[in-house]
Amino acid sequence: MANTIPKGHIAPASLPSTGKHSHPVDLVALHGEAVNACAMARWYAARHNHAAAARKSAQALSALRKLAAFERVEASHA
């Protein structure tokens, strides 16, 4: 498995594209992804499926990092 991320390593969130770039950021979709992943993590944790809860928590954090990165980009353009 040469393409796996080493355990314990957290990659920084990539900066989202804005306006004139080819991949615009859908903030509503990112927010929805974060909320849904948090809800699913809670659901899995309540059923003692901690591995799935951890995966969903990581997915939620990834979405939140992307939102934060977008916020930093927007603040630097203001």
All heavy atoms as a GROMACS GRO file, in nm:
protein
  575
    1MET      N    1   0.083  -0.118   0.000
    1MET     CA    2   0.000   0.000   0.000
    1MET      C    3   0.088   0.125   0.000
    1MET      O    4   0.104   0.191   0.100
    1MET     CB    5  -0.089   0.000   0.122
    1MET     CG    6  -0.198  -0.098   0.119
    1MET     SD    7  -0.318  -0.041   0.237
    1MET     CE    8  -0.373  -0.192   0.303
    2ALA      N    9   0.142   0.157  -0.111
    2ALA     CA   10   0.233   0.270  -0.120
    2ALA      C   11   0.160   0.404  -0.115
    2ALA      O   12   0.220   0.505  -0.083
    2ALA     CB   13   0.312   0.261  -0.250
    3ASN      N   14   0.031   0.407  -0.145
    3ASN     CA   15  -0.041   0.534  -0.151
    3ASN      C   16  -0.120   0.566  -0.025
    3ASN      O   17  -0.209   0.648  -0.027
    3ASN     CB   18  -0.138   0.533  -0.271
    3ASN     CG   19  -0.062   0.531  -0.401
    3ASN    OD1   20   0.049   0.579  -0.407
    3ASN    ND2   21  -0.122   0.474  -0.502
    4THR      N   22  -0.088   0.503   0.088
    4THR     CA   23  -0.162   0.530   0.210
    4THR      C   24  -0.092   0.638   0.291
    4THR      O   25   0.029   0.655   0.283
    4THR     CB   26  -0.175   0.403   0.296
    4THR    OG1   27  -0.045   0.356   0.327
    4THR    CG2   28  -0.255   0.297   0.224
    5ILE      N   29  -0.170   0.710   0.369
    5ILE     CA   30  -0.116   0.814   0.455
    5ILE      C   31  -0.070   0.748   0.584
    5ILE      O   32  -0.142   0.666   0.640
    5ILE     CB   33  -0.224   0.920   0.485
    5ILE    CG1   34  -0.266   0.988   0.356
    5ILE    CG2   35  -0.176   1.021   0.587
    5ILE    CD1   36  -0.382   1.083   0.372
    6PRO      N   37   0.051   0.782   0.631
    6PRO     CA   38   0.099   0.722   0.755
    6PRO      C   39   0.003   0.750   0.870
    6PRO      O   40  -0.054   0.858   0.879
    6PRO     CB   41   0.233   0.791   0.778
    6PRO     CG   42   0.271   0.849   0.647
    6PRO     CD   43   0.145   0.874   0.573
    7LYS      N   44  -0.014   0.654   0.957
    7LYS     CA   45  -0.105   0.668   1.070
    7LYS      C   46  -0.060   0.784   1.158
    7LYS      O   47   0.058   0.798   1.189
    7LYS     CB   48  -0.107   0.538   1.149
    7LYS     CG   49  -0.221   0.528   1.244
    7LYS     CD   50  -0.227   0.390   1.302
    7LYS     CE   51  -0.358   0.373   1.376
    7LYS     NZ   52  -0.377   0.237   1.418
    8GLY      N   53  -0.155   0.867   1.197
    8GLY     CA   54  -0.124   0.980   1.283
    8GLY      C   55  -0.088   1.106   1.205
    8GLY      O   56  -0.072   1.212   1.263
    9HIS      N   57  -0.078   1.098   1.074
    9HIS     CA   58  -0.044   1.214   0.992
    9HIS      C   59  -0.172   1.283   0.944
    9HIS      O   60  -0.261   1.218   0.894
    9HIS     CB   61   0.039   1.172   0.871
    9HIS     CG   62   0.069   1.285   0.777
    9HIS    ND1   63   0.160   1.380   0.808
    9HIS    CD2   64   0.017   1.317   0.657
    9HIS    CE1   65   0.163   1.469   0.707
    9HIS    NE2   66   0.078   1.431   0.615
   10ILE      N   67  -0.179   1.412   0.965
   10ILE     CA   68  -0.294   1.488   0.918
   10ILE      C   69  -0.246   1.585   0.811
   10ILE      O   70  -0.162   1.672   0.837
   10ILE     CB   71  -0.361   1.566   1.033
   10ILE    CG1   72  -0.413   1.470   1.138
   10ILE    CG2   73  -0.472   1.653   0.980
   10ILE    CD1   74  -0.467   1.536   1.261
   11ALA      N   75  -0.294   1.567   0.692
   11ALA     CA   76  -0.255   1.654   0.582
   11ALA      C   77  -0.328   1.788   0.596
   11ALA      O   78  -0.443   1.793   0.637
   11ALA     CB   79  -0.291   1.590   0.449
   12PRO      N   80  -0.261   1.898   0.563
   12PRO     CA   81  -0.328   2.027   0.569
   12PRO      C   82  -0.438   2.035   0.464
   12PRO      O   83  -0.430   1.973   0.359
   12PRO     CB   84  -0.216   2.127   0.539
   12PRO     CG   85  -0.113   2.049   0.467
   12PRO     CD   86  -0.124   1.907   0.516
   13ALA      N   87  -0.540   2.110   0.496
   13ALA     CA   88  -0.650   2.126   0.400
   13ALA      C   89  -0.600   2.203   0.279
   13ALA      O   90  -0.528   2.301   0.292
   13ALA     CB   91  -0.765   2.201   0.466
   14SER      N   92  -0.636   2.155   0.162
   14SER     CA   93  -0.598   2.228   0.042
   14SER      C   94  -0.685   2.352   0.031
   14SER      O   95  -0.801   2.352   0.070
   14SER     CB   96  -0.615   2.140  -0.081
   14SER     OG   97  -0.749   2.098  -0.088
   15LEU      N   98  -0.627   2.458  -0.022
   15LEU     CA   99  -0.702   2.582  -0.035
   15LEU      C  100  -0.807   2.566  -0.143
   15LEU      O  101  -0.780   2.516  -0.252
   15LEU     CB  102  -0.608   2.697  -0.071
   15LEU     CG  103  -0.513   2.740   0.038
   15LEU    CD1  104  -0.422   2.852  -0.012
   15LEU    CD2  105  -0.587   2.786   0.161
   16PRO      N  106  -0.928   2.607  -0.114
   16PRO     CA  107  -1.034   2.595  -0.214
   16PRO      C  108  -1.019   2.700  -0.322
   16PRO      O  109  -0.960   2.804  -0.302
   16PRO     CB  110  -1.161   2.619  -0.132
   16PRO     CG  111  -1.117   2.699  -0.016
   16PRO     CD  112  -0.976   2.658   0.012
   17SER      N  113  -1.073   2.669  -0.437
   17SER     CA  114  -1.070   2.766  -0.545
   17SER      C  115  -1.186   2.863  -0.529
   17SER      O  116  -1.286   2.831  -0.470
   17SER     CB  117  -1.082   2.702  -0.681
   17SER     OG  118  -1.072   2.566  -0.676
   18THR      N  119  -1.169   2.979  -0.584
   18THR     CA  120  -1.276   3.078  -0.576
   18THR      C  121  -1.300   3.137  -0.713
   18THR      O  122  -1.218   3.128  -0.802
   18THR     CB  123  -1.238   3.193  -0.479
   18THR    OG1  124  -1.118   3.252  -0.524
   18THR    CG2  125  -1.221   3.142  -0.338
   19GLY      N  126  -1.412   3.201  -0.726
   19GLY     CA  127  -1.451   3.279  -0.841
   19GLY      C  128  -1.407   3.234  -0.978
   19GLY      O  129  -1.475   3.162  -1.045
   20LYS      N  130  -1.291   3.278  -1.021
   20LYS     CA  131  -1.247   3.260  -1.160
   20LYS      C  132  -1.179   3.126  -1.186
   20LYS      O  133  -1.142   3.098  -1.297
   20LYS     CB  134  -1.153   3.374  -1.198
   20LYS     CG  135  -1.220   3.510  -1.188
   20LYS     CD  136  -1.121   3.620  -1.214
   20LYS     CE  137  -1.187   3.755  -1.191
   20LYS     NZ  138  -1.095   3.864  -1.200
   21HIS      N  139  -1.159   3.046  -1.083
   21HIS     CA  140  -1.093   2.918  -1.103
   21HIS      C  141  -1.191   2.815  -1.157
   21HIS      O  142  -1.311   2.833  -1.155
   21HIS     CB  143  -1.032   2.871  -0.971
   21HIS     CG  144  -0.921   2.959  -0.925
   21HIS    ND1  145  -0.942   3.065  -0.841
   21HIS    CD2  146  -0.790   2.959  -0.952
   21HIS    CE1  147  -0.828   3.128  -0.818
   21HIS    NE2  148  -0.733   3.064  -0.884
   22SER      N  149  -1.137   2.703  -1.201
   22SER     CA  150  -1.220   2.603  -1.267
   22SER      C  151  -1.308   2.523  -1.170
   22SER      O  152  -1.404   2.462  -1.213
   22SER     CB  153  -1.131   2.508  -1.346
   22SER     OG  154  -1.042   2.443  -1.258
   23HIS      N  155  -1.276   2.519  -1.041
   23HIS     CA  156  -1.354   2.441  -0.946
   23HIS      C  157  -1.405   2.532  -0.834
   23HIS      O  158  -1.341   2.544  -0.730
   23HIS     CB  159  -1.270   2.329  -0.885
   23HIS     CG  160  -1.215   2.236  -0.986
   23HIS    ND1  161  -1.296   2.148  -1.056
   23HIS    CD2  162  -1.090   2.216  -1.032
   23HIS    CE1  163  -1.220   2.078  -1.139
   23HIS    NE2  164  -1.096   2.118  -1.126
   24PRO      N  165  -1.520   2.594  -0.853
   24PRO     CA  166  -1.571   2.684  -0.748
   24PRO      C  167  -1.610   2.605  -0.623
   24PRO      O  168  -1.644   2.487  -0.630
   24PRO     CB  169  -1.693   2.748  -0.812
   24PRO     CG  170  -1.735   2.654  -0.918
   24PRO     CD  171  -1.609   2.587  -0.966
   25VAL      N  172  -1.605   2.672  -0.510
   25VAL     CA  173  -1.638   2.609  -0.383
   25VAL      C  174  -1.789   2.623  -0.358
   25VAL      O  175  -1.844   2.731  -0.371
   25VAL     CB  176  -1.560   2.678  -0.269
   25VAL    CG1  177  -1.605   2.626  -0.134
   25VAL    CG2  178  -1.411   2.659  -0.288
   26ASP      N  179  -1.853   2.514  -0.325
   26ASP     CA  180  -1.994   2.517  -0.289
   26ASP      C  181  -2.000   2.516  -0.136
   26ASP      O  182  -1.990   2.411  -0.072
   26ASP     CB  183  -2.066   2.397  -0.347
   26ASP     CG  184  -2.217   2.401  -0.325
   26ASP    OD1  185  -2.264   2.493  -0.253
   26ASP    OD2  186  -2.285   2.314  -0.379
   27LEU      N  187  -2.014   2.636  -0.077
   27LEU     CA  188  -2.011   2.648   0.068
   27LEU      C  189  -2.128   2.577   0.134
   27LEU      O  190  -2.113   2.520   0.242
   27LEU     CB  191  -2.010   2.796   0.108
   27LEU     CG  192  -1.886   2.874   0.064
   27LEU    CD1  193  -1.900   3.019   0.105
   27LEU    CD2  194  -1.762   2.813   0.126
   28VAL      N  195  -2.243   2.580   0.070
   28VAL     CA  196  -2.359   2.512   0.127
   28VAL      C  197  -2.335   2.361   0.133
   28VAL      O  198  -2.364   2.295   0.233
   28VAL     CB  199  -2.487   2.545   0.047
   28VAL    CG1  200  -2.606   2.465   0.097
   28VAL    CG2  201  -2.516   2.694   0.054
   29ALA      N  202  -2.278   2.306   0.027
   29ALA     CA  203  -2.249   2.162   0.023
   29ALA      C  204  -2.144   2.125   0.127
   29ALA      O  205  -2.155   2.021   0.194
   29ALA     CB  206  -2.204   2.120  -0.116
   30LEU      N  207  -2.041   2.209   0.143
   30LEU     CA  208  -1.938   2.182   0.243
   30LEU      C  209  -1.997   2.186   0.384
   30LEU      O  210  -1.965   2.102   0.468
   30LEU     CB  211  -1.824   2.284   0.233
   30LEU     CG  212  -1.710   2.249   0.142
   30LEU    CD1  213  -1.608   2.364   0.137
   30LEU    CD2  214  -1.642   2.122   0.183
   31HIS      N  215  -2.081   2.284   0.409
   31HIS     CA  216  -2.145   2.294   0.540
   31HIS      C  217  -2.233   2.172   0.565
   31HIS      O  218  -2.230   2.112   0.673
   31HIS     CB  219  -2.227   2.423   0.549
   31HIS     CG  220  -2.290   2.444   0.682
   31HIS    ND1  221  -2.418   2.405   0.708
   31HIS    CD2  222  -2.241   2.498   0.796
   31HIS    CE1  223  -2.446   2.435   0.834
   31HIS    NE2  224  -2.341   2.491   0.890
   32GLY      N  225  -2.309   2.133   0.464
   32GLY     CA  226  -2.394   2.015   0.476
   32GLY      C  227  -2.313   1.889   0.501
   32GLY      O  228  -2.353   1.802   0.579
   33GLU      N  229  -2.200   1.878   0.433
   33GLU     CA  230  -2.113   1.762   0.452
   33GLU      C  231  -2.062   1.755   0.596
   33GLU      O  232  -2.061   1.648   0.658
   33GLU     CB  233  -1.994   1.768   0.356
   33GLU     CG  234  -1.901   1.651   0.365
   33GLU     CD  235  -1.782   1.661   0.271
   33GLU    OE1  236  -1.792   1.732   0.169
   33GLU    OE2  237  -1.680   1.598   0.300
   34ALA      N  238  -2.021   1.870   0.650
   34ALA     CA  239  -1.972   1.874   0.788
   34ALA      C  240  -2.082   1.836   0.887
   34ALA      O  241  -2.060   1.755   0.978
   34ALA     CB  242  -1.916   2.012   0.820
   35VAL      N  243  -2.200   1.893   0.870
   35VAL     CA  244  -2.311   1.865   0.960
   35VAL      C  245  -2.352   1.718   0.952
   35VAL      O  246  -2.373   1.652   1.054
   35VAL     CB  247  -2.431   1.958   0.929
   35VAL    CG1  248  -2.555   1.914   1.003
   35VAL    CG2  249  -2.396   2.102   0.962
   36ASN      N  250  -2.364   1.667   0.830
   36ASN     CA  251  -2.403   1.527   0.812
   36ASN      C  252  -2.300   1.432   0.872
   36ASN      O  253  -2.335   1.334   0.938
   36ASN     CB  254  -2.424   1.497   0.664
   36ASN     CG  255  -2.473   1.356   0.643
   36ASN    OD1  256  -2.573   1.315   0.699
   36ASN    ND2  257  -2.400   1.280   0.562
   37ALA      N  258  -2.173   1.460   0.849
   37ALA     CA  259  -2.068   1.372   0.902
   37ALA      C  260  -2.068   1.373   1.055
   37ALA      O  261  -2.049   1.268   1.118
   37ALA     CB  262  -1.932   1.414   0.848
   38CYS      N  263  -2.092   1.489   1.115
   38CYS     CA  264  -2.101   1.496   1.261
   38CYS      C  265  -2.220   1.415   1.313
   38CYS      O  266  -2.208   1.342   1.412
   38CYS     CB  267  -2.115   1.642   1.307
   38CYS     SG  268  -1.964   1.736   1.295
   39ALA      N  269  -2.332   1.428   1.246
   39ALA     CA  270  -2.451   1.353   1.287
   39ALA      C  271  -2.428   1.203   1.275
   39ALA      O  272  -2.467   1.124   1.363
   39ALA     CB  273  -2.571   1.395   1.202
   40MET      N  274  -2.364   1.163   1.166
   40MET     CA  275  -2.338   1.020   1.146
   40MET      C  276  -2.236   0.969   1.248
   40MET      O  277  -2.248   0.856   1.297
   40MET     CB  278  -2.289   0.993   1.004
   40MET     CG  279  -2.397   1.011   0.898
   40MET     SD  280  -2.542   0.909   0.925
   40MET     CE  281  -2.473   0.745   0.915
   41ALA      N  282  -2.136   1.051   1.281
   41ALA     CA  283  -2.038   1.010   1.382
   41ALA      C  284  -2.107   0.987   1.516
   41ALA      O  285  -2.079   0.889   1.586
   41ALA     CB  286  -1.929   1.117   1.396
   42ARG      N  287  -2.199   1.076   1.552
   42ARG     CA  288  -2.273   1.058   1.676
   42ARG      C  289  -2.359   0.931   1.670
   42ARG      O  290  -2.366   0.855   1.767
   42ARG     CB  291  -2.363   1.179   1.700
   42ARG     CG  292  -2.436   1.173   1.831
   42ARG     CD  293  -2.561   1.260   1.829
   42ARG     NE  294  -2.647   1.234   1.940
   42ARG     CZ  295  -2.726   1.128   1.955
   42ARG    NH1  296  -2.728   1.034   1.865
   42ARG    NH2  297  -2.803   1.114   2.060
   43TRP      N  298  -2.422   0.907   1.557
   43TRP     CA  299  -2.507   0.788   1.541
   43TRP      C  300  -2.425   0.661   1.558
   43TRP      O  301  -2.465   0.568   1.627
   43TRP     CB  302  -2.573   0.794   1.403
   43TRP     CG  303  -2.680   0.692   1.382
   43TRP    CD1  304  -2.810   0.700   1.420
   43TRP    CD2  305  -2.664   0.566   1.316
   43TRP    NE1  306  -2.878   0.587   1.380
   43TRP    CE2  307  -2.791   0.502   1.317
   43TRP    CE3  308  -2.557   0.501   1.256
   43TRP    CZ2  309  -2.811   0.378   1.261
   43TRP    CZ3  310  -2.578   0.376   1.200
   43TRP    CH2  311  -2.704   0.316   1.204
   44TYR      N  312  -2.308   0.657   1.491
   44TYR     CA  313  -2.222   0.540   1.503
   44TYR      C  314  -2.170   0.523   1.646
   44TYR      O  315  -2.162   0.411   1.699
   44TYR     CB  316  -2.103   0.549   1.407
   44TYR     CG  317  -2.137   0.517   1.264
   44TYR    CD1  318  -2.106   0.606   1.162
   44TYR    CD2  319  -2.198   0.397   1.228
   44TYR    CE1  320  -2.136   0.577   1.029
   44TYR    CE2  321  -2.228   0.366   1.096
   44TYR     CZ  322  -2.196   0.457   0.998
   44TYR     OH  323  -2.226   0.427   0.867
   45ALA      N  324  -2.132   0.633   1.711
   45ALA     CA  325  -2.080   0.626   1.847
   45ALA      C  326  -2.187   0.575   1.943
   45ALA      O  327  -2.156   0.496   2.035
   45ALA     CB  328  -2.028   0.762   1.892
   46ALA      N  329  -2.311   0.616   1.923
   46ALA     CA  330  -2.420   0.571   2.010
   46ALA      C  331  -2.442   0.420   1.997
   46ALA      O  332  -2.495   0.357   2.089
   46ALA     CB  333  -2.548   0.645   1.976
   47ARG      N  334  -2.402   0.364   1.885
   47ARG     CA  335  -2.416   0.220   1.863
   47ARG      C  336  -2.285   0.145   1.885
   47ARG      O  337  -2.270   0.032   1.843
   47ARG     CB  338  -2.470   0.195   1.721
   47ARG     CG  339  -2.618   0.226   1.714
   47ARG     CD  340  -2.664   0.277   1.582
   47ARG     NE  341  -2.805   0.314   1.584
   47ARG     CZ  342  -2.851   0.429   1.634
   47ARG    NH1  343  -2.768   0.516   1.686
   47ARG    NH2  344  -2.980   0.456   1.634
   48HIS      N  345  -2.191   0.212   1.948
   48HIS     CA  346  -2.061   0.155   1.984
   48HIS      C  347  -1.978   0.110   1.864
   48HIS      O  348  -1.894   0.020   1.876
   48HIS     CB  349  -2.078   0.039   2.083
   48HIS     CG  350  -2.155   0.080   2.205
   48HIS    ND1  351  -2.099   0.159   2.304
   48HIS    CD2  352  -2.283   0.059   2.243
   48HIS    CE1  353  -2.189   0.182   2.396
   48HIS    NE2  354  -2.303   0.122   2.361
   49ASN      N  355  -2.002   0.171   1.749
   49ASN     CA  356  -1.920   0.144   1.631
   49ASN      C  357  -1.817   0.257   1.622
   49ASN      O  358  -1.830   0.352   1.545
   49ASN     CB  359  -2.008   0.139   1.505
   49ASN     CG  360  -1.931   0.094   1.384
   49ASN    OD1  361  -1.808   0.091   1.384
   49ASN    ND2  362  -2.002   0.061   1.278
   50HIS      N  363  -1.714   0.247   1.706
   50HIS     CA  364  -1.620   0.356   1.722
   50HIS      C  365  -1.529   0.376   1.600
   50HIS      O  366  -1.487   0.489   1.573
   50HIS     CB  367  -1.538   0.337   1.849
   50HIS     CG  368  -1.626   0.330   1.970
   50HIS    ND1  369  -1.704   0.435   2.013
   50HIS    CD2  370  -1.652   0.226   2.055
   50HIS    CE1  371  -1.773   0.400   2.119
   50HIS    NE2  372  -1.744   0.273   2.147
   51ALA      N  373  -1.502   0.272   1.527
   51ALA     CA  374  -1.420   0.287   1.407
   51ALA      C  375  -1.493   0.372   1.303
   51ALA      O  376  -1.434   0.464   1.244
   51ALA     CB  377  -1.385   0.150   1.349
   52ALA      N  378  -1.620   0.343   1.282
   52ALA     CA  379  -1.699   0.422   1.186
   52ALA      C  380  -1.717   0.564   1.236
   52ALA      O  381  -1.712   0.660   1.158
   52ALA     CB  382  -1.834   0.356   1.162
   53ALA      N  383  -1.736   0.581   1.368
   53ALA     CA  384  -1.750   0.715   1.425
   53ALA      C  385  -1.622   0.796   1.403
   53ALA      O  386  -1.628   0.915   1.371
   53ALA     CB  387  -1.782   0.706   1.574
   54ALA      N  388  -1.508   0.732   1.417
   54ALA     CA  389  -1.381   0.801   1.395
   54ALA      C  390  -1.365   0.842   1.249
   54ALA      O  391  -1.318   0.953   1.219
   54ALA     CB  392  -1.264   0.711   1.437
   55ARG      N  393  -1.405   0.755   1.156
   55ARG     CA  394  -1.397   0.789   1.014
   55ARG      C  395  -1.486   0.909   0.981
   55ARG      O  396  -1.446   1.001   0.909
   55ARG     CB  397  -1.437   0.670   0.927
   55ARG     CG  398  -1.331   0.564   0.916
   55ARG     CD  399  -1.364   0.462   0.807
   55ARG     NE  400  -1.492   0.395   0.827
   55ARG     CZ  401  -1.511   0.288   0.902
   55ARG    NH1  402  -1.410   0.233   0.964
   55ARG    NH2  403  -1.632   0.233   0.914
   56LYS      N  404  -1.608   0.909   1.035
   56LYS     CA  405  -1.700   1.020   1.008
   56LYS      C  406  -1.652   1.148   1.074
   56LYS      O  407  -1.669   1.257   1.020
   56LYS     CB  408  -1.842   0.985   1.055
   56LYS     CG  409  -1.911   0.888   0.963
   56LYS     CD  410  -1.929   0.951   0.825
   56LYS     CE  411  -1.988   0.855   0.726
   56LYS     NZ  412  -2.005   0.914   0.595
   57SER      N  413  -1.590   1.137   1.191
   57SER     CA  414  -1.534   1.255   1.256
   57SER      C  415  -1.422   1.315   1.173
   57SER      O  416  -1.412   1.437   1.158
   57SER     CB  417  -1.481   1.219   1.396
   57SER     OG  418  -1.586   1.178   1.479
   58ALA      N  419  -1.339   1.230   1.115
   58ALA     CA  420  -1.232   1.277   1.029
   58ALA      C  421  -1.289   1.345   0.904
   58ALA      O  422  -1.238   1.448   0.859
   58ALA     CB  423  -1.141   1.161   0.988
   59GLN      N  424  -1.397   1.290   0.851
   59GLN     CA  425  -1.463   1.350   0.734
   59GLN      C  426  -1.519   1.487   0.770
   59GLN      O  427  -1.508   1.582   0.693
   59GLN     CB  428  -1.574   1.258   0.684
   59GLN     CG  429  -1.643   1.306   0.560
   59GLN     CD  430  -1.754   1.212   0.515
   59GLN    OE1  431  -1.775   1.105   0.574
   59GLN    NE2  432  -1.824   1.251   0.413
   60ALA      N  433  -1.579   1.499   0.889
   60ALA     CA  434  -1.634   1.627   0.934
   60ALA      C  435  -1.522   1.730   0.951
   60ALA      O  436  -1.535   1.846   0.909
   60ALA     CB  437  -1.709   1.609   1.064
   61LEU      N  438  -1.411   1.689   1.010
   61LEU     CA  439  -1.298   1.781   1.030
   61LEU      C  440  -1.240   1.826   0.897
   61LEU      O  441  -1.200   1.942   0.882
   61LEU     CB  442  -1.190   1.715   1.116
   61LEU     CG  443  -1.225   1.701   1.263
   61LEU    CD1  444  -1.119   1.620   1.335
   61LEU    CD2  445  -1.240   1.838   1.327
   62SER      N  446  -1.237   1.737   0.800
   62SER     CA  447  -1.187   1.773   0.668
   62SER      C  448  -1.275   1.882   0.605
   62SER      O  449  -1.224   1.980   0.550
   62SER     CB  450  -1.184   1.650   0.578
   62SER     OG  451  -1.151   1.686   0.446
   63ALA      N  452  -1.406   1.866   0.615
   63ALA     CA  453  -1.498   1.966   0.560
   63ALA      C  454  -1.482   2.099   0.634
   63ALA      O  455  -1.482   2.206   0.572
   63ALA     CB  456  -1.642   1.916   0.569
   64LEU      N  457  -1.464   2.093   0.766
   64LEU     CA  458  -1.446   2.216   0.843
   64LEU      C  459  -1.315   2.286   0.807
   64LEU      O  460  -1.308   2.409   0.801
   64LEU     CB  461  -1.453   2.186   0.993
   64LEU     CG  462  -1.590   2.148   1.045
   64LEU    CD1  463  -1.581   2.101   1.190
   64LEU    CD2  464  -1.687   2.264   1.031
   65ARG      N  465  -1.210   2.206   0.783
   65ARG     CA  466  -1.082   2.266   0.741
   65ARG      C  467  -1.095   2.337   0.606
   65ARG      O  468  -1.038   2.442   0.584
   65ARG     CB  469  -0.974   2.159   0.733
   65ARG     CG  470  -0.920   2.118   0.866
   65ARG     CD  471  -0.798   2.026   0.848
   65ARG     NE  472  -0.768   1.964   0.974
   65ARG     CZ  473  -0.792   1.837   1.003
   65ARG    NH1  474  -0.844   1.756   0.913
   65ARG    NH2  475  -0.763   1.789   1.121
   66LYS      N  476  -1.171   2.276   0.515
   66LYS     CA  477  -1.192   2.339   0.384
   66LYS      C  478  -1.270   2.469   0.398
   66LYS      O  479  -1.239   2.568   0.332
   66LYS     CB  480  -1.267   2.243   0.290
   66LYS     CG  481  -1.182   2.126   0.246
   66LYS     CD  482  -1.263   2.028   0.165
   66LYS     CE  483  -1.184   1.901   0.137
   66LYS     NZ  484  -1.265   1.801   0.068
   67LEU      N  485  -1.371   2.470   0.485
   67LEU     CA  486  -1.446   2.593   0.510
   67LEU      C  487  -1.356   2.700   0.571
   67LEU      O  488  -1.362   2.817   0.533
   67LEU     CB  489  -1.565   2.565   0.602
   67LEU     CG  490  -1.685   2.496   0.538
   67LEU    CD1  491  -1.782   2.452   0.646
   67LEU    CD2  492  -1.752   2.588   0.438
   68ALA      N  493  -1.272   2.661   0.666
   68ALA     CA  494  -1.180   2.756   0.729
   68ALA      C  495  -1.078   2.810   0.628
   68ALA      O  496  -1.046   2.929   0.629
   68ALA     CB  497  -1.107   2.690   0.846
   69ALA      N  498  -1.030   2.723   0.539
   69ALA     CA  499  -0.935   2.767   0.438
   69ALA      C  500  -1.001   2.866   0.344
   69ALA      O  501  -0.940   2.967   0.304
   69ALA     CB  502  -0.882   2.647   0.359
   70PHE      N  503  -1.126   2.842   0.308
   70PHE     CA  504  -1.199   2.934   0.222
   70PHE      C  505  -1.215   3.069   0.292
   70PHE      O  506  -1.199   3.174   0.231
   70PHE     CB  507  -1.336   2.878   0.186
   70PHE     CG  508  -1.416   2.970   0.099
   70PHE    CD1  509  -1.390   2.980  -0.036
   70PHE    CD2  510  -1.515   3.050   0.153
   70PHE    CE1  511  -1.462   3.066  -0.117
   70PHE    CE2  512  -1.588   3.136   0.074
   70PHE     CZ  513  -1.561   3.145  -0.061
   71GLU      N  514  -1.244   3.065   0.421
   71GLU     CA  515  -1.259   3.188   0.498
   71GLU      C  516  -1.129   3.268   0.500
   71GLU      O  517  -1.131   3.390   0.487
   71GLU     CB  518  -1.299   3.150   0.641
   71GLU     CG  519  -1.377   3.256   0.714
   71GLU     CD  520  -1.428   3.202   0.846
   71GLU    OE1  521  -1.350   3.202   0.942
   71GLU    OE2  522  -1.544   3.161   0.851
   72ARG      N  523  -1.016   3.199   0.515
   72ARG     CA  524  -0.886   3.269   0.514
   72ARG      C  525  -0.860   3.332   0.378
   72ARG      O  526  -0.808   3.442   0.368
   72ARG     CB  527  -0.775   3.170   0.550
   72ARG     CG  528  -0.767   3.138   0.697
   72ARG     CD  529  -0.638   3.064   0.731
   72ARG     NE  530  -0.623   2.939   0.657
   72ARG     CZ  531  -0.669   2.821   0.697
   72ARG    NH1  532  -0.735   2.812   0.810
   72ARG    NH2  533  -0.649   2.714   0.625
   73VAL      N  534  -0.894   3.260   0.269
   73VAL     CA  535  -0.873   3.312   0.134
   73VAL      C  536  -0.959   3.436   0.113
   73VAL      O  537  -0.912   3.537   0.061
   73VAL     CB  538  -0.905   3.204   0.027
   73VAL    CG1  539  -0.912   3.263  -0.110
   73VAL    CG2  540  -0.800   3.093   0.034
   74GLU      N  541  -1.085   3.428   0.154
   74GLU     CA  542  -1.176   3.542   0.138
   74GLU      C  543  -1.129   3.661   0.221
   74GLU      O  544  -1.138   3.775   0.176
   74GLU     CB  545  -1.318   3.502   0.177
   74GLU     CG  546  -1.384   3.413   0.073
   74GLU     CD  547  -1.397   3.480  -0.061
   74GLU    OE1  548  -1.451   3.590  -0.067
   74GLU    OE2  549  -1.352   3.421  -0.161
   75ALA      N  550  -1.080   3.638   0.341
   75ALA     CA  551  -1.033   3.747   0.428
   75ALA      C  552  -0.909   3.814   0.368
   75ALA      O  553  -0.892   3.935   0.380
   75ALA     CB  554  -1.003   3.693   0.567
   76SER      N  555  -0.826   3.736   0.302
   76SER     CA  556  -0.704   3.795   0.244
   76SER      C  557  -0.736   3.878   0.120
   76SER      O  558  -0.659   3.966   0.082
   76SER     CB  559  -0.604   3.686   0.208
   76SER     OG  560  -0.651   3.607   0.102
   77HIS      N  561  -0.852   3.851   0.056
   77HIS     CA  562  -0.891   3.929  -0.062
   77HIS      C  563  -0.971   4.052  -0.026
   77HIS      O  564  -1.002   4.134  -0.112
   77HIS     CB  565  -0.973   3.842  -0.159
   77HIS     CG  566  -0.888   3.742  -0.231
   77HIS    ND1  567  -0.906   3.608  -0.213
   77HIS    CD2  568  -0.786   3.755  -0.317
   77HIS    CE1  569  -0.817   3.543  -0.287
   77HIS    NE2  570  -0.743   3.630  -0.350
   78ALA      N  571  -1.009   4.066   0.100
   78ALA     CA  572  -1.092   4.181   0.142
   78ALA      C  573  -1.011   4.305   0.165
   78ALA      O  574  -0.898   4.317   0.172
   78ALA     CB  575  -1.168   4.145   0.269
   0.00000   0.00000   0.00000
